[in-house]
Amino acid sequence: MININLIPPHLRKKPKSKLIGKMNIPLEIIIGSGGGLLVLLGVIHVLLLFINIGKLAQHKSLQSQWEAMRPGKENVDSVVNEMRIFQGKYNVIEEIAGKATLSWAQKLNILSDSLPRGIWLKKISLDDGMLFIEGSAIPKETTEIISIHRLTSNLKADPKFSEHFTDLELGSIQRRKIKTVEIADFVITMKVK
């Protein structure tokens, strides 16, 4: 088909769009797409701004709730720390008293029955597998030294008492005087098997 245009070239209508490159995309579509993309980016920006403001408000709300709970948390932390301390003490006691073969009540009963007259106990302690018995003696009919040796020999001679202990020894005896009464302080040590 032949197209004849009789209008002089300077009066002719120019085409509204130019084609870009080899893709044959009109300029209006490119400008419209760019504007649409800018509008879409603006809408996304505003949407993200609202989301950010919402998250910031939620953060402040959670932070105020945290500040309100902080005294309670400190109380809980102190209780938990005390519980850990008590658990450690309980484990030590359980380790000592939990052995089925060692009856501390029986041992203390034998110790009580073995005490000669004129001797009293001040302290019984267990430390690192060693049992310490501290006491004092006041002489009645015999000297206090004989009474203390009688106590150690009674404990060594009792098989129910000595079955769980080794190295039962009498430590140093310290004499002291209260007014006119002579008192001897002693320590008996033994190892727990």
BAFI-3210 file (N, C-alpha, C; in Angstrom, 3 decimals, decimal comma, padded with zeros to 6 digits):
// residues 193
n [1|2|3|4|5|6|7|8|9|10|11|12|13|14|15|16|17|18|19|20|21|22|23|24|25|26|27|28|29|30|31|32|33|34|35|36|37|38|39|40|41|42|43|44|45|46|47|48|49|50|51|52|53|54|55|56|57|58|59|60|61|62|63|64|65|66|67|68|69|70|71|72|73|74|75|76|77|78|79|80|81|82|83|84|85|86|87|88|89|90|91|92|93|94|95|96|97|98|99|100|101|102|103|104|105|106|107|108|109|110|111|112|113|114|115|116|117|118|119|120|121|122|123|124|125|126|127|128|129|130|131|132|133|134|135|136|137|138|139|140|141|142|143|144|145|146|147|148|149|150|151|152|153|154|155|156|157|158|159|160|161|162|163|164|165|166|167|168|169|170|171|172|173|174|175|176|177|178|179|180|181|182|183|184|185|186|187|188|189|190|191|192|193]
n.u [000,834|000,462|001,254|000,241|001,060|-000,029|000,368|002,421|005,792|006,488|004,060|002,993|001,698|003,425|004,619|003,203|004,595|007,846|009,805|011,844|014,975|015,573|013,479|010,987|009,297|007,005|007,618|005,816|004,821|007,072|007,578|005,193|005,345|007,614|006,678|004,556|006,036|007,446|005,301|004,399|006,681|006,600|004,161|004,824|006,898|005,503|003,789|005,671|006,667|004,451|004,276|006,730|006,347|004,268|005,622|007,533|005,888|004,879|007,268|007,902|005,745|006,202|008,641|007,896|006,281|008,255|009,829|007,978|007,863|010,400|011,128|009,843|011,175|013,748|013,267|012,546|014,957|016,637|015,418|015,816|018,626|019,007|017,726|019,456|021,708|020,665|020,070|022,614|023,568|021,707|022,371|024,907|024,205|022,530|024,382|025,932|024,090|022,562|023,538|022,753|023,928|025,100|024,086|023,384|021,947|022,125|024,891|025,272|023,767|025,244|027,569|026,597|025,905|028,428|029,714|031,581|031,013|031,184|032,121|031,369|029,998|030,842|030,815|030,094|031,304|031,415|033,724|035,064|035,110|036,066|035,370|034,821|034,968|034,387|034,982|034,678|036,094|035,432|036,897|035,718|035,721|038,056|040,962|040,588|041,822|041,914|039,205|038,707|040,339|039,040|036,622|037,484|038,521|036,184|034,687|036,322|036,191|033,578|031,963|029,837|029,959|032,561|032,616|032,177|034,130|037,548|040,909|040,586|041,387|042,745|043,134|045,145|045,090|043,878|044,427|042,596|041,580|038,762|037,998|038,333|038,111|039,363|039,534|039,512|039,954|039,235|039,800|038,518|039,305|038,279|038,151|035,700|034,516]
n.v [-001,144|002,170|005,200|008,420|011,661|014,842|017,133|019,855|019,304|020,821|021,382|019,068|016,581|015,663|012,548|011,351|009,802|008,586|005,908|003,901|002,820|-000,509|-001,851|-000,964|000,531|002,837|006,271|007,470|005,306|004,498|006,791|006,867|004,387|004,815|006,924|005,575|003,657|005,316|006,315|003,890|003,217|005,357|004,835|002,359|003,218|004,942|003,042|001,322|003,169|003,583|000,980|000,864|002,910|001,717|-000,561|000,718|001,902|-000,438|-001,486|000,455|000,044|-002,616|-002,209|-000,571|-002,395|-004,251|-002,723|-002,448|-005,060|-005,542|-005,225|-007,485|-009,489|-009,210|-010,016|-012,687|-013,613|-013,376|-015,249|-017,548|-017,694|-018,092|-020,539|-022,126|-022,081|-023,357|-025,783|-026,744|-027,075|-028,955|-031,083|-031,734|-032,554|-034,660|-036,324|-037,008|-037,995|-039,646|-042,160|-045,482|-047,407|-046,140|-045,098|-042,285|-041,638|-043,952|-043,996|-041,652|-042,344|-044,500|-043,092|-041,410|-043,320|-044,255|-042,307|-041,508|-040,690|-037,263|-036,201|-034,078|-033,235|-030,721|-030,044|-031,533|-032,213|-032,504|-032,544|-032,473|-035,322|-036,003|-036,648|-034,724|-034,627|-032,636|-031,923|-031,659|-032,429|-033,121|-033,960|-036,598|-039,075|-040,179|-039,090|-036,592|-037,221|-040,001|-040,508|-039,426|-041,032|-043,409|-042,945|-042,810|-045,402|-046,882|-046,149|-047,135|-049,847|-050,565|-052,325|-051,611|-048,878|-048,287|-049,418|-047,799|-045,912|-044,874|-044,592|-043,526|-041,194|-039,623|-036,266|-033,467|-032,677|-030,077|-028,385|-026,464|-024,086|-023,330|-021,237|-023,165|-025,558|-028,069|-028,427|-030,347|-029,938|-031,567|-033,151|-035,461|-037,231|-038,737|-040,692|-040,853|-043,711]
n.w [000,000|-000,773|000,628|000,443|001,191|001,081|002,459|003,301|004,560|006,869|008,050|008,739|011,023|013,849|015,022|018,072|019,925|020,467|019,501|021,531|021,161|020,022|021,044|020,652|022,437|023,445|024,419|026,198|027,647|029,037|030,621|032,064|033,365|034,957|036,585|037,849|039,218|040,974|042,492|043,612|045,150|046,937|048,260|049,461|051,122|052,889|054,022|055,287|057,080|058,771|059,835|061,171|063,088|064,551|065,557|067,135|069,079|070,210|071,232|073,194|074,897|075,727|076,993|079,145|080,504|081,187|082,938|084,967|085,849|086,825|089,703|090,751|089,330|090,360|092,979|092,500|091,423|093,678|095,360|093,845|093,922|096,688|096,865|095,358|097,011|099,295|098,104|097,535|100,167|101,010|099,330|100,341|102,921|102,256|101,028|103,220|105,159|103,626|103,108|103,273|104,814|106,956|109,958|111,515|113,783|115,301|115,714|117,253|119,461|120,496|121,102|123,103|125,039|125,639|127,087|129,902|133,407|134,264|131,909|129,226|126,049|123,716|121,030|117,901|114,801|111,224|108,710|105,558|105,368|107,843|111,225|114,040|117,508|120,137|123,518|127,152|130,384|133,777|136,766|138,818|140,597|139,608|137,775|135,212|132,821|132,664|132,364|129,840|128,215|128,679|127,373|124,636|124,352|124,793|122,540|120,478|121,070|120,584|118,135|116,420|116,360|115,426|112,887|110,661|110,814|110,749|111,981|114,631|116,924|119,818|120,315|121,337|124,846|126,675|129,613|131,968|134,453|136,321|138,702|141,400|140,217|138,166|134,692|131,736|128,340|125,283|122,049|119,818|116,944|113,855|110,851|108,311|106,739]
ca.u [000,000|001,215|000,671|000,615|000,719|000,112|000,595|003,852|006,449|006,538|002,726|002,572|001,642|004,547|004,098|003,140|005,571|009,013|010,157|013,165|015,842|015,069|012,401|009,742|008,450|006,755|008,123|004,737|004,737|008,247|007,359|004,077|005,849|008,500|005,821|003,856|007,025|007,695|004,113|004,430|007,727|006,095|003,160|005,549|007,617|004,527|003,340|006,750|006,745|003,394|004,666|007,819|005,747|003,559|006,615|008,124|004,904|004,861|008,522|007,762|004,792|006,896|009,667|007,235|005,890|009,485|010,184|007,021|008,156|011,781|011,246|009,455|012,247|014,851|012,865|012,637|016,388|017,193|014,881|016,498|019,983|018,892|017,378|020,684|022,543|020,052|020,200|023,988|023,634|020,914|023,148|025,948|023,538|022,061|025,562|026,370|023,042|021,844|024,097|021,873|024,685|025,580|022,986|023,940|021,225|022,716|026,235|025,144|023,266|026,398|028,440|025,966|026,010|029,835|030,254|031,731|030,558|032,114|032,497|030,271|030,419|030,511|030,606|030,360|031,269|031,918|034,344|035,917|035,227|036,621|034,433|035,491|034,175|035,032|034,313|035,418|035,964|035,630|037,151|034,843|036,486|039,374|041,390|039,839|042,539|041,471|037,841|038,776|040,866|037,982|035,678|038,051|038,604|034,802|034,286|037,101|035,790|032,219|032,057|028,810|030,405|033,813|032,551|032,182|035,160|038,927|041,861|040,028|042,521|042,542|044,060|045,762|044,208|044,242|043,907|042,314|040,987|037,714|038,092|039,129|037,811|040,235|038,783|040,359|039,281|039,833|039,235|038,682|039,128|038,188|037,835|034,490|034,830]
ca.v [000,000|003,395|006,253|009,701|012,759|016,044|018,252|020,160|018,681|021,624|021,404|017,699|016,192|014,829|011,431|011,653|009,040|008,109|004,563|003,895|001,711|-001,580|-002,546|-000,384|000,932|004,275|007,107|007,685|004,117|004,530|007,860|006,405|003,296|005,440|007,627|004,552|003,065|006,291|006,306|002,630|003,343|006,286|004,114|001,373|003,980|005,368|001,828|000,912|004,174|003,255|-000,262|001,225|003,642|000,708|-001,379|001,578|001,991|-001,751|-001,583|001,280|-000,634|-003,764|-001,703|-000,138|-003,628|-004,817|-001,901|-002,774|-006,410|-005,627|-005,557|-008,885|-010,333|-009,185|-010,894|-014,076|-013,938|-013,598|-016,522|-018,618|-017,797|-018,747|-021,938|-022,815|-022,251|-024,399|-027,052|-027,208|-027,575|-030,181|-032,149|-032,158|-033,324|-035,914|-037,159|-037,516|-038,764|-040,494|-043,507|-046,404|-048,235|-045,332|-044,527|-041,290|-041,713|-045,072|-043,593|-040,686|-043,077|-045,226|-042,077|-040,991|-044,423|-044,486|-041,197|-041,736|-039,582|-036,149|-035,736|-033,586|-032,887|-029,344|-029,884|-032,658|-031,647|-033,330|-031,651|-033,182|-036,735|-036,190|-036,371|-034,123|-034,596|-031,762|-032,003|-031,295|-033,411|-032,670|-035,179|-036,936|-039,973|-040,372|-037,889|-036,379|-037,853|-041,399|-040,497|-039,159|-042,258|-044,426|-042,647|-043,227|-046,868|-047,380|-045,965|-048,070|-051,224|-050,839|-052,640|-050,895|-047,496|-048,192|-050,053|-046,787|-044,926|-045,343|-043,631|-042,854|-040,736|-038,560|-035,168|-032,902|-032,353|-028,774|-028,196|-025,107|-024,060|-022,360|-021,072|-024,245|-026,801|-028,339|-028,925|-030,754|-029,889|-032,562|-033,326|-036,799|-037,183|-040,027|-040,599|-041,578|-044,606]
ca.w [000,000|-000,919|001,442|-000,123|002,096|000,309|003,363|003,298|005,701|008,088|008,639|009,055|012,438|014,279|015,835|019,494|020,704|019,765|019,907|022,143|020,789|019,185|021,746|020,184|023,554|023,326|025,493|027,158|028,512|029,914|031,601|032,923|034,232|035,952|037,558|038,645|040,124|042,044|043,366|044,358|046,165|047,960|049,067|050,279|052,143|053,903|054,710|056,191|058,139|059,735|060,515|062,084|064,210|065,354|066,282|068,153|070,159|070,873|071,991|074,398|075,777|076,327|077,894|080,384|081,210|081,750|084,093|086,030|086,356|087,301|091,136|090,936|088,797|091,330|094,091|092,032|091,311|095,022|095,846|093,103|094,469|097,997|096,629|094,930|098,209|100,107|097,381|097,773|101,546|101,063|098,685|101,282|103,984|101,643|100,823|104,514|105,835|102,688|103,006|104,000|105,749|108,068|110,719|112,435|115,054|116,044|116,131|118,342|120,624|121,046|121,698|124,353|126,006|125,970|127,869|131,339|134,244|134,348|130,558|128,400|124,692|123,323|119,589|116,999|113,451|110,125|107,728|104,594|105,689|109,193|112,314|115,192|118,732|121,113|124,809|128,359|131,460|135,156|137,538|139,952|141,465|138,992|137,055|133,968|131,712|132,598|131,829|128,403|127,591|128,769|126,283|123,346|124,299|124,635|121,142|119,657|121,376|120,097|116,701|115,651|116,194|114,664|111,564|109,605|111,097|110,877|112,563|115,801|117,728|120,793|120,071|122,540|125,962|127,236|130,978|132,413|135,774|136,589|140,155|141,992|139,505|137,023|133,533|130,609|127,036|124,382|120,703|119,261|115,499|113,151|109,423|107,891|105,613]
c.u [000,902|000,471|001,175|000,120|001,018|000,346|002,089|004,516|006,454|005,171|002,247|002,570|002,808|003,987|004,199|004,206|006,714|009,293|011,588|013,871|015,156|013,865|011,035|008,772|008,240|007,219|007,068|004,635|005,901|008,054|006,251|004,527|006,753|007,697|005,082|004,784|007,335|006,519|004,099|005,484|007,299|005,086|003,844|006,292|006,665|004,045|004,401|006,923|005,677|003,721|005,753|007,286|004,994|004,514|007,273|007,178|004,830|006,113|008,438|006,810|005,447|007,972|009,047|006,744|007,107|009,907|009,248|007,322|009,530|011,892|010,867|010,532|013,420|014,531|012,990|014,094|017,001|016,687|015,573|017,924|019,971|018,589|018,608|021,603|021,989|020,154|021,598|024,139|022,868|021,681|024,257|025,339|023,074|023,231|026,006|025,322|022,364|022,388|023,291|022,638|025,138|024,393|023,558|023,230|021,809|024,110|026,174|024,620|024,402|027,349|027,889|026,103|027,449|030,425|030,378|031,209|031,637|032,593|031,245|030,839|029,954|030,152|030,944|030,236|031,889|032,444|035,310|036,159|035,854|035,553|035,234|034,516|034,959|034,247|035,213|035,154|036,243|035,852|036,127|035,667|037,900|039,787|040,665|040,513|042,083|040,065|037,848|039,306|039,832|036,964|036,235|038,150|037,214|034,352|035,035|036,615|034,412|032,258|031,015|029,222|031,596|033,740|032,591|033,263|036,522|039,743|041,250|041,184|042,091|043,594|044,632|044,698|044,727|043,604|043,662|041,600|039,925|037,563|038,931|038,938|038,727|039,398|039,788|039,518|040,005|039,121|039,543|038,415|039,040|037,781|036,586|034,867|033,978]
c.v [001,237|004,466|007,585|010,778|014,049|017,268|018,529|019,653|019,514|021,709|020,018|017,466|015,302|013,672|011,768|010,918|008,626|006,709|004,582|002,635|000,721|-002,257|-002,020|-000,072|002,423|005,021|007,335|006,513|004,117|005,586|007,454|005,309|003,859|006,165|006,649|003,895|004,004|006,345|005,046|002,672|004,282|005,611|003,092|002,074|004,404|004,159|001,349|001,899|003,900|001,978|000,032|001,968|002,675|-000,146|-000,568|001,734|000,674|-001,936|-000,780|000,634|-001,818|-003,309|-001,225|-001,351|-004,266|-004,048|-002,186|-004,138|-006,527|-005,907|-007,014|-009,835|-010,367|-010,048|-012,360|-014,502|-014,196|-014,910|-017,691|-018,804|-018,467|-020,233|-022,731|-023,072|-023,377|-025,765|-027,620|-027,767|-028,889|-031,348|-032,656|-033,009|-034,664|-036,874|-037,797|-038,461|-039,768|-041,904|-044,453|-047,204|-047,475|-044,666|-043,583|-041,334|-042,826|-044,683|-042,618|-041,352|-043,854|-044,251|-041,623|-042,072|-044,640|-043,386|-041,577|-040,519|-038,502|-035,633|-035,226|-033,138|-031,470|-029,240|-031,185|-032,086|-032,621|-032,387|-032,451|-034,636|-037,029|-035,801|-035,870|-034,104|-033,768|-031,839|-031,559|-032,343|-032,732|-033,930|-035,363|-037,797|-040,173|-039,088|-037,812|-037,040|-039,301|-041,459|-040,284|-040,394|-043,373|-044,204|-043,120|-044,743|-047,481|-047,263|-046,920|-049,497|-051,558|-051,088|-051,893|-049,445|-047,423|-048,805|-049,031|-045,732|-045,603|-044,238|-042,833|-042,497|-039,640|-037,499|-034,651|-032,572|-031,058|-028,640|-026,719|-025,192|-022,976|-022,326|-022,204|-025,559|-026,914|-028,979|-029,255|-030,730|-030,838|-032,542|-034,750|-036,692|-038,599|-039,782|-041,414|-042,424|-044,285]
c.w [000,000|-000,153|000,895|000,822|001,356|001,178|003,350|004,586|006,964|008,761|009,037|010,549|012,744|015,092|017,323|020,290|019,823|020,281|020,391|021,686|019,882|019,804|021,335|021,315|023,437|024,574|026,572|028,150|029,493|030,994|032,572|033,881|035,322|037,020|038,455|039,652|041,287|043,020|044,212|045,456|047,289|048,871|049,977|051,409|053,271|054,702|055,700|057,341|059,206|060,508|061,545|063,310|065,132|066,167|067,395|069,345|070,930|071,720|073,285|075,390|076,484|077,304|079,204|081,186|081,872|082,998|085,259|086,647|086,987|088,802|091,427|090,448|089,760|092,541|093,706|091,932|092,687|095,599|095,152|093,632|095,838|097,825|096,184|096,118|099,070|099,429|097,566|099,172|101,672|100,442|099,600|102,386|103,447|101,423|102,138|105,105|104,918|102,566|103,887|105,047|106,986|108,749|111,765|113,782|115,921|116,570|117,311|119,620|121,296|121,724|123,043|125,424|126,465|126,866|129,351|132,108|134,263|132,997|129,866|127,057|124,366|121,847|118,869|115,591|112,457|109,059|106,864|104,976|107,037|110,206|113,508|116,361|119,747|122,417|125,934|129,425|132,790|135,986|138,657|140,914|140,934|138,300|135,725|132,776|131,556|132,010|130,315|127,661|127,633|127,651|124,942|123,246|124,167|123,177|120,215|119,853|120,817|118,589|115,865|115,414|115,244|113,269|110,421|109,798|111,164|111,537|113,718|116,733|118,677|120,540|121,378|123,590|126,590|128,619|131,222|133,754|135,818|138,104|140,715|141,254|138,296|135,921|132,442|129,343|126,085|123,029|120,261|117,757|114,936|111,720|109,134|106,679|104,418]
res [m|i|n|i|n|l|i|p|p|h|l|r|k|k|p|k|s|k|l|i|g|k|m|n|i|p|l|e|i|i|i|g|s|g|g|g|l|l|v|l|l|g|v|i|h|v|l|l|l|f|i|n|i|g|k|l|a|q|h|k|s|l|q|s|q|w|e|a|m|r|p|g|k|e|n|v|d|s|v|v|n|e|m|r|i|f|q|g|k|y|n|v|i|e|e|i|a|g|k|a|t|l|s|w|a|q|k|l|n|i|l|s|d|s|l|p|r|g|i|w|l|k|k|i|s|l|d|d|g|m|l|f|i|e|g|s|a|i|p|k|e|t|t|e|i|i|s|i|h|r|l|t|s|n|l|k|a|d|p|k|f|s|e|h|f|t|d|l|e|l|g|s|i|q|r|r|k|i|k|t|v|e|i|a|d|f|v|i|t|m|k|v|k]
***
